[in-house]
Amino acid sequence: MNGVTKISSEADVMMITVTDAKSGALSSALCFFANANIVVDMISQSAPRGTTLDFSFTTKQKYLGDAMKAIAEYKAANGGAQAMVSSGYSKINLFGEEMVTSCGVAAKALAALDKAGIDVALITTSDLDISILLRAENEDTAVEVLNKEFQI
């Protein structure tokens, strides 16, 4: 039992990161994106540092123009909060119903990617899947390495 039964990938992903945000900023940012009909994925928030925190989320590259407008509106409504947009990513998704009772699945995946020299930009998890954001040029190698590691 290795926890992973399926590995898939998605290209053309960009990441939006907001730094030194105040409490409630994540929900506010997500509302601006929802109002612009932009689908977001891989939402990750840091632990608070005093009164601020950082957060990131991903969306498809096709939303770039709309995302830039939503960010401008968000920044105007939130005192000029700092938002960075970076593109050129792919998302790797590991899925398995056995993950619920398997230990070390994320550790095994990250160790395999690290051994292959592939940096991880963002990771999110749930009971049944692990989503890993990495540079697009590493997508094929990452899928190959993870398929081998989990014997898929």
N, C-alpha and C positions, 0 to 999 in steps of 0.2 A: 504494500500500500504506500504509494508516494504522494497521494493527495491531488495530483493534477491529471485530468483526463483529456483536456483540450487546451491548445495554445493557438491564439489568433493574433493578428496584428492589424493596425489601422494607420494609414499614412496621412500626411498633410494635416498635422495637428499643431496648434500654437498654444502657448502658455501665457496667461496673464497673471502677474504677480503684483500685489499691493503690499508695500512695506510701511511699518510704523503707523498702522491704522488704529483707530479708536474702536472700542467695543461697539458692536452693531454694524460695523463697516462691511462685514462680509454679507450680511443679509441685504444691506442697501445695494451693494454692488451686484449681487445676484438678481435683485429686483430690476435694476436698470437693464441688465442683459435679458431678462425674461420679457420685459416690456418691448425690447427691440427684436423679439422672436429669435434669440440666439440660444441654441442648445449648448449647455455647458456640461462638463464631465470632470472627473478626477478632482474633486474639491478637497483642498487640504489647508488646514489652519494650524499655525504654530501655537504653542502654549503662550499665554499672555506674559509679557515682560513689563511689569508695573501696569501702566494704563494703555500699553500698545501691544499689537500683535501683527504678524505677517500672514498673508494667505495667498494661495495660488489656485487657479483652476484652468482647465483646458477647454478648447473648443476647436472646431474644424477651421482650417485656413480659409475656407470659402467665406467665412463670416468677418474677415479682416476689416473691410470698410465699415460695416455696421458696428463692429466691436470698437473701432476707434471713435465713432460717434458716441457710443454708450459710455466709453471711458471718459470722454470730454464732459459729458453731462454729469457723470458720477463725480468727477473731480470738482466741477463747479458747485455741486450740491454738498460736497464734503470738504470744504476748505482747502482745495488744491491737493488732496491726497496724492501720493506718488504711486503711479501705476506703470508697470513695464510690460511690454508685449514682446515676446520672442517666438520666432517661428523656426521651422526646420526640424520638427519632431515627429516621431512615430510612437504609437502606444502599443504595447504588448500586453495581452490579456491572458492570464493563466486561470483556468476554471477547473473545478473539481468538487463534487459533492463530498468527497472524503476529506476535504480541507477542514471541515468542522471538527474532526477528531484526529487530525494529523498534526504532529509537532514539527516545527522547523521548515515548513514549506517555503516561506519567504526567505529565510536564511539560506536555504539551499539554492534558490533562484538567484539571489543577490551574490552569493559566493561564486556561482558559475559565471555570471556576467562580469564580476570583478576579475576573475581568473582570465577571462577573454579580453580584458582591457576595455570593457564597455562601461562608461559612466552612466549612472541613473540620475535623471533630473528631478523626478518626482515619483512617489509610489503611494498608492492608496490600496486599502484592502477591505474585504468584507468576509463573511463566513465562507463564501463559495468562490470568491475570485480575488486575484491580485492584479492590479493594473500598474504597469511600469512605463514611465515616459522616458524616452531616450532619443538621442540624435538620430535623425532619419537615415543617415549613412550607415548606422549600425543595425538597422532593422533586420535585414536578412540574416546576418551573423547571429544576432541575439535569438531569433526564432530557431535557428539551427542548433545553437548551444543549448537552449532550454529544452528543445525536443529531445536532444541527446541526454541531457541531465535527467529528465523525467521519463525517459524511455517511451516516447510517444511516436 
